[in-house]
Amino acid sequence: MSSVLFYEKPGCLSNVRQKALPASLGHRLTVRDLLAEPWTAERLRPFFADLPVDGAAA
């Protein structure tokens, strides 16, 4: 099956359920702490592809 990179907020009960489905289908999860990642605009851009991003909230 596929490898899935899953960013989670540690302790989040919803994440437990969200990880269970792909794992039950045989996918391998690599889990990372969403809050510990060194996010920058350059690292985030690929997640949004060509979608417009409102910079007003920054």
C-alpha positions in Angstrom: 0.0 0.0 0.0 0.9 3.7 0.1 3.0 5.6 2.6 1.1 8.6 4.1 2.7 11.5 5.8 0.2 12.6 8.5 0.6 15.8 10.5 -1.1 15.6 13.9 -1.7 17.7 16.9 -0.5 15.5 19.7 -3.4 14.4 22.0 -6.1 15.2 19.4 -8.8 12.6 19.6 -10.0 13.4 16.1 -6.6 12.5 14.8 -6.8 9.1 16.4 -9.9 8.4 14.3 -8.4 10.0 11.2 -5.3 7.8 11.4 -7.3 4.7 12.0 -9.0 4.6 8.5 -5.9 4.6 6.3 -4.1 2.3 8.7 -7.0 -0.2 8.6 -6.7 -0.2 4.8 -3.0 -1.2 5.0 -1.4 2.2 4.4 1.8 3.0 6.3 1.6 6.2 8.3 4.5 8.4 9.1 3.2 10.7 11.9 4.6 14.1 12.6 3.8 16.7 15.2 2.1 19.6 13.4 3.0 22.1 16.1 6.7 21.2 16.1 7.2 21.6 12.4 9.2 24.7 11.3 6.6 26.0 8.9 7.5 28.8 6.4 5.7 30.2 3.5 7.9 28.3 1.1 7.2 25.0 2.9 3.5 25.6 3.0 3.1 26.6 -0.7 3.1 23.1 -2.1 0.1 22.1 0.1 -2.0 24.8 -1.6 -0.8 24.3 -5.2 -2.2 27.2 -7.4 -5.0 28.2 -4.9 -4.9 31.8 -3.8 -3.8 32.4 -0.2 -5.0 35.4 1.7 -2.0 36.9 3.4 -4.1 39.3 5.6 -4.2 36.8 8.4 -0.4 36.6 8.6 
